[in-house]
Amino acid sequence: MEDFPILFVDDDRQILQVVTTYLTRNGYTVDAVNSGTAALENIKHREYAAIFTDLIMPEISGLDLLKSVKEASPETEVIIVTGYGTIESAIEALKRGSYDYVQKPINFERLKILIDRIIEKRKLQLENVLIKRRLKDRYNYDQLVGKSAKMQQIYEVIDRISNGSPTILIQGESGTGKELVANVIHQNSVRRNRPFIPVNCGAITEGLLESELFGHVKGAFTGAVKDSMGLFKAANGGTIFLDEIAEVRPDLQVKLLRALQERKIRPVGDARETEVDVRIIAATNINLEEAIRNKSFREDLYYRLNVISFHMPSLRETKDDIPHLVNHFIKKFSLAGHRQVLRITSEALGLLMKYEWPGNVRQLENVIERAFALGVDDAIQVSDLPPELCAINPDETIGENTFNLIENEKILIQRALKRTNGNKAEAAKLLGINLTTVYRKIEKYRIHENAVHN
């Protein structure tokens, strides 16, 4: 029963050994520790269905452990294990939230009945959550918004993996919400009470990325004036989100692969390895299979990352979600600015539905934020939209060929560069995409300076 692990805490090692043997033989997953301090360390890295704890222990008592567990993980059931003459304390534990108590010497039949009852309760709770989610007309999933079939598929996968910690690869264009999905996955997982640390691998100087991820010891390189634990260690027990994973250089890919396989890292300049318990979610807007063919990305790392794969759809693929997204952003910026904007006019929404959105959801959010920044009244109108949207004829597309996305994307980038007099950073903001993507698109479509300034 790997999905419902049990933790047994007792300072008597002989009891721990007997209990562990009995529970393991009966098919339960059990961890055993001999102190409350060790138990608190365990619950940082694993969520337990039930924790059995001796009442009287050195350092941390069973009652103190009960309090700490309930604060950290309210859904975990705690059962107090008592010796002769401590029944009054056991009753006190029940008042403080203990699920039940067990007397020593332990009656293993009663122990098994208690565990089965708790596991059955947890199963029913999880099934009820799933049923409610499936029955609900789902316009959103936490911070994710969208009712399209593609978004519903993503919601379904998040539901299915919520009890585990598989490594995940998220692919999709810039601006589709890859980091947001990673965060939602983390918040709906057994690691939700531990850190979620996002890392943009493309934004960190190449030579410093290894140190940022794995840490370093004092004197490892010029400027290393003290030890640094690194982001993997900081995320221990939680999730690290590696965005733009394709930007990681090949030699560092080998070390990432080892961290995935062995759950060990080696700080820069240190001869010792450190164990870590980190769930990795990676993301990229690059076709990794093509990168493998080009020898810029390791095939073995790709398969290690690609245990569960998400493809974030572009906004062009999910245009039916635009009205829901617009309403979501209107509410968001209304609350932030304490301004009552209630709706968007049908004419303005019509233009949003016609637009091709090279910057995807991020660009749409920027469009709504821009309207608020410019002082929109009670409704967003056509005049509140950026010029590149207002120029669209509702009955026409931006290019001669409606379905030629490449040509239309090139036109939009040229327009943005022309409007910003060739300032690529400003063009990136206007399009709602990052600067790296603008440079890549300029090179891809061979957009020349003279075409921008003419």
Residue pairs with C-beta under 8 A, 6 or more apart in sequence:
1 27
1 28
1 29
1 119
2 29
3 163
3 164
4 28
4 29
4 49
4 118
4 119
4 122
4 123
5 28
5 29
5 30
5 31
5 46
5 47
5 48
5 49
6 23
6 28
6 29
6 30
6 31
6 48
6 49
6 50
6 51
6 52
6 115
7 30
7 31
7 32
7 33
7 39
7 42
7 43
7 46
7 48
7 50
7 51
7 52
8 16
8 19
8 20
8 23
8 30
8 31
8 32
8 33
8 51
8 52
8 53
9 32
9 33
9 34
9 35
9 36
9 38
9 39
9 51
9 52
9 53
9 54
9 57
9 62
9 65
10 16
10 19
10 32
10 34
10 52
10 53
10 54
10 57
10 81
11 34
11 35
11 54
11 57
11 58
12 34
12 54
13 34
15 104
15 106
16 32
16 33
16 34
17 32
19 30
19 32
19 52
19 106
19 111
20 30
20 32
22 108
22 111
23 30
23 111
23 115
24 30
26 112
28 115
31 42
31 46
31 48
33 39
33 42
35 57
35 58
35 59
35 60
36 53
36 57
36 59
36 60
36 61
36 62
36 64
36 65
37 59
37 60
39 51
39 53
39 60
39 65
39 69
40 60
40 65
40 68
42 48
43 51
43 69
43 72
43 73
43 76
44 72
44 194
44 236
44 237
45 194
45 236
45 237
45 277
46 190
47 73
47 76
47 190
47 191
48 73
48 76
49 76
49 77
49 115
49 118
49 119
49 122
50 76
50 77
50 78
50 79
50 99
50 114
50 115
50 118
50 119
51 65
51 69
51 76
51 77
51 78
51 79
52 78
52 79
52 81
52 102
52 111
53 62
53 65
53 66
53 78
53 79
53 80
53 81
54 62
54 81
55 61
55 62
55 63
55 80
55 81
55 82
55 83
55 86
55 89
55 90
55 93
56 62
56 83
56 86
57 65
60 68
62 80
62 81
62 93
63 80
63 89
63 92
63 93
63 96
65 78
66 78
66 80
66 93
66 96
66 97
66 98
67 96
69 76
69 78
70 76
70 78
70 97
72 193
73 193
75 122
75 125
77 99
77 118
77 121
78 97
78 98
78 99
79 98
79 99
79 100
79 101
79 102
79 114
80 89
80 90
80 93
80 98
80 100
80 101
80 102
81 101
81 102
81 103
81 104
81 106
82 89
82 90
82 101
82 102
82 103
82 104
83 103
83 104
84 103
84 104
87 103
90 98
90 101
90 103
91 101
93 101
94 100
94 101
99 114
99 118
100 114
102 110
102 111
102 114
126 163
130 159
133 155
133 159
137 147
138 147
138 152
138 155
139 145
139 146
139 147
139 324
140 146
140 324
140 328
141 151
141 154
141 155
141 158
141 184
142 184
142 187
142 188
143 180
143 183
143 184
144 151
144 154
144 155
144 177
144 180
144 181
144 184
145 321
145 324
145 325
145 328
146 318
146 321
146 324
146 325
147 320
147 321
147 324
148 313
148 317
148 318
148 320
148 321
150 313
150 317
150 318
151 313
151 318
151 321
154 181
154 310
154 312
157 308
157 310
158 181
158 184
158 185
158 188
159 188
161 168
161 185
161 189
161 308
162 188
162 189
162 190
163 190
164 189
164 190
165 189
165 190
165 191
165 279
166 279
166 307
166 308
167 260
167 279
167 280
167 281
167 282
167 304
167 305
167 306
167 307
167 308
168 182
168 185
168 280
168 281
168 282
168 305
168 307
168 308
168 309
168 310
169 245
169 281
169 282
169 283
169 284
169 288
169 302
169 305
169 306
169 307
169 308
169 309
169 310
170 178
170 181
170 182
170 281
170 282
170 283
170 284
170 309
170 310
170 311
170 312
171 178
171 283
171 284
171 285
171 287
171 288
171 309
171 310
171 311
171 312
172 178
172 283
172 285
172 310
172 311
172 312
172 313
172 314
173 285
173 312
173 314
173 360
174 285
174 359
174 360
174 362
174 433
174 434
174 437
175 315
175 359
175 360
175 361
175 362
175 363
175 432
175 433
176 312
176 313
176 314
176 315
176 360
176 361
176 362
177 312
177 360
177 361
177 362
178 243
178 283
178 285
178 312
179 198
179 241
179 243
179 283
181 310
181 312
182 196
182 198
182 239
182 241
182 281
182 283
183 196
183 198
183 241
185 239
185 281
186 192
186 196
186 238
186 239
186 241
186 279
186 281
187 196
189 239
189 279
191 237
191 238
191 239
191 279
194 235
194 236
194 237
194 238
194 239
195 234
195 235
195 236
195 237
195 238
195 239
196 235
196 238
196 239
196 241
197 231
197 234
197 235
197 238
197 239
197 240
197 241
198 241
198 243
199 212
199 213
199 231
199 240
199 241
199 242
199 243
200 243
200 244
201 209
201 242
201 243
201 244
201 245
201 247
201 248
202 243
202 244
202 247
202 436
203 244
204 212
206 249
209 248
209 249
209 252
210 252
210 255
210 268
211 220
211 221
211 224
211 228
211 230
211 267
211 268
212 230
212 231
213 230
213 231
213 232
213 252
213 256
213 265
214 230
214 232
214 255
214 259
214 265
214 266
214 267
214 268
215 227
215 228
215 229
215 230
215 232
215 233
215 265
215 267
215 268
216 224
216 227
216 228
216 230
216 267
216 268
216 269
216 270
217 224
217 227
217 267
217 268
217 269
217 270
218 224
218 225
218 226
218 227
219 269
220 267
220 268
220 269
220 270
221 268
221 269
224 268
224 269
227 267
228 267
229 267
230 265
230 267
231 240
232 240
232 259
232 265
232 276
232 278
233 265
233 274
233 276
235 276
235 278
236 276
236 277
236 278
237 277
237 278
238 278
238 279
239 278
239 279
239 280
239 281
240 278
240 279
240 280
240 281
241 281
241 282
241 283
242 248
242 256
242 280
242 281
242 282
242 283
243 282
243 283
243 284
244 283
244 284
244 285
245 282
245 283
245 284
245 305
246 284
246 286
246 288
246 291
246 296
246 297
248 256
250 296
250 297
250 298
253 297
253 298
253 301
254 298
255 265
255 266
256 280
256 301
257 298
257 300
257 301
257 304
258 264
258 265
259 265
259 276
259 278
259 280
260 280
260 301
260 304
260 305
261 304
262 273
263 275
263 276
263 277
263 278
264 273
264 274
264 275
264 276
265 273
265 274
265 276
266 272
266 273
266 274
267 274
280 305
282 305
285 437
288 297
288 302
289 302
291 297
292 298
292 299
292 302
314 357
314 360
315 321
315 322
315 357
315 360
315 361
315 363
315 364
316 356
316 357
316 405
319 353
322 349
322 352
322 353
322 364
323 349
325 361
325 364
325 365
326 344
326 349
326 352
326 364
326 368
326 380
329 364
329 365
329 368
329 369
330 341
330 342
330 343
330 344
330 368
330 380
333 339
333 341
333 368
333 369
333 372
334 340
334 341
334 372
337 372
339 372
339 376
340 378
341 372
341 376
341 377
341 378
341 379
341 380
342 378
342 379
343 378
343 379
343 380
344 352
344 379
344 380
344 381
345 379
345 380
345 381
345 382
347 381
347 382
347 394
348 380
348 381
348 382
348 384
348 385
350 394
351 382
351 385
351 389
351 390
351 392
351 394
352 364
352 367
352 385
352 389
354 392
354 394
354 397
355 389
355 392
355 398
356 397
356 398
356 405
356 408
356 409
356 412
357 363
357 364
358 409
358 412
358 413
358 431
358 432
358 433
359 366
359 431
359 432
359 433
360 432
362 432
362 433
363 431
363 432
363 433
364 432
365 432
366 429
366 432
367 385
367 386
367 389
367 432
368 380
370 384
370 386
371 380
371 384
371 385
374 384
376 384
382 390
383 390
386 430
387 419
388 412
388 415
388 416
388 419
388 430
392 398
397 408
398 408
398 411
398 412
399 407
399 408
399 411
400 407
401 407
406 445
409 441
409 445
410 441
410 445
410 447
412 431
413 427
413 431
413 438
413 441
413 442
413 445
413 447
414 447
414 451
414 452
416 427
416 430
416 431
417 423
417 424
417 427
417 442
417 447
417 452
418 452
418 453
419 427
419 430
420 426
420 427
420 430
421 453
422 449
422 452
422 453
424 435
424 438
424 439
424 442
425 435
427 438
428 434
428 435
428 437
428 438
431 438
441 447
